[in-house]
């Protein structure tokens, strides 16, 4: 898996045309699977696999 296969919350939000807060909520609710990155800041960092996003869009889970 290359770095281009991992999308940031902002990239996923732009693709889905939603706010980043919505993407984070979906991750916390288990609707969207994400890789949790170690963090120093107060906000948790996530990366979403491109294949996970494509699969969910194909199944209409987020529509």
N, C-alpha and C positions, 0 to 999 in steps of 0.2 A: 504494500500500500504506500503510495507516495503522498507527499503533503498536499498535492492538488486534489486528492481524493477526500480530504477532510475540509469541511466548510465551517466558517465561523458563524456565530449566531447572526451577525449582521448580514452575511451573504445569504443565509437561509431565509432570513426575513425579507430581503430584497427579492429573492426568487418567488417566495410565496405571497409577496405584497402584503405583509403584516408587519407589526411592530416587533422589535427585538424582545420586548417584554412578553409578548404572546409566545414566541419561540421558547423562551426560558420556562414559561408556565407549562407548555406542552412537554418539555423535557422533565420537569419536576413531577408532572402528573403521569409520566410513563407513556404518553402518547407518541413521543418522538424519542427514539433511542439516541444517546449521545455518549461521547467519550468525555469523562471528567478529567480536566487537567489540574495538576497541582497549582495552587495559587497563593499569592501573598496578599493580594488586595482583599477588600471586603466582598467583592462580587465573584461568585464562582465562574470559572471559565469552562466552556464546553466547546467541543468540536463534533460536528455531525458528519457521518460518512455519506458521501455522495450516493452510494448504492442504496443506503437506507432511505434517503430522501426520494430517490427515483422509484424505489419499490412502493413507498407509501403513496406517492402521487399516482402511480399506476393502479393501485388498489382503491383509490378514491377515499382514503382514510381521512385526509385533511381537507376534503372538499365539502 
